[in-house]
Amino acid sequence: MRELRLKARANRIYKRLPGAITCRLGIGNEARMREVTGPDQVWRGDITYLKAAGAWRYLAVVIDQYSRRLLGYQIGIERTSDLTVAALRRAITRRKPPPGLVFHSDRGSEYGGYLYRDRLASSGIVQSMNRPQTMTDNAHVESFFHSLKAEAIHGRSFGNASELDRTVRRYIEHYNRRRIHSSLGYRSPIDFERTNA
């Protein structure tokens, strides 16, 4: 290429930067300071992308750090605060957590917006966010997404959104009731909660 005076064309690499708004919120990583000894002390949430019929769908989840149990989720066609609030609402309805619970997420605008922050505050939940440029702060949720995609999504194509939604729902049921975790003494999240209540 040098001899022929050719130059390669390369697209710019997309680098996601935390939104300026969430960086200025002053929300620290409260979850790092908590020793988790039981359920409903620290919850974690995030969003991932899934594809059905050639279109992206977004999955927002809420997981209990203690047992790795998935408490609430919502799938939608837009990545918004409405999506993350719906997942949180399901978790709150199911568990009715005590005031002082810490909810940890990344620094995405879906978690830093007023809608989400107000919902946490009105429920007595303390907000916690990743430190800037520290992806490992939310490893519990990233691990769930990896398991979901490796065990139920990759290698399959979904002809429509309903088929994808059914697959996700079934996997979550399997994950909570039957999938064992080495960090839980080779028990499922529900079994771990039952035996350590």
Beta strands, then each sheet from edge to edge (+ up, - down):
strand 1: 42-52
strand 2: 55-64
strand 3: 70-76
strand 4: 102-105
strand 5: 126-129
sheet 1: 3+ 2- 1+ 4+ 5+
end
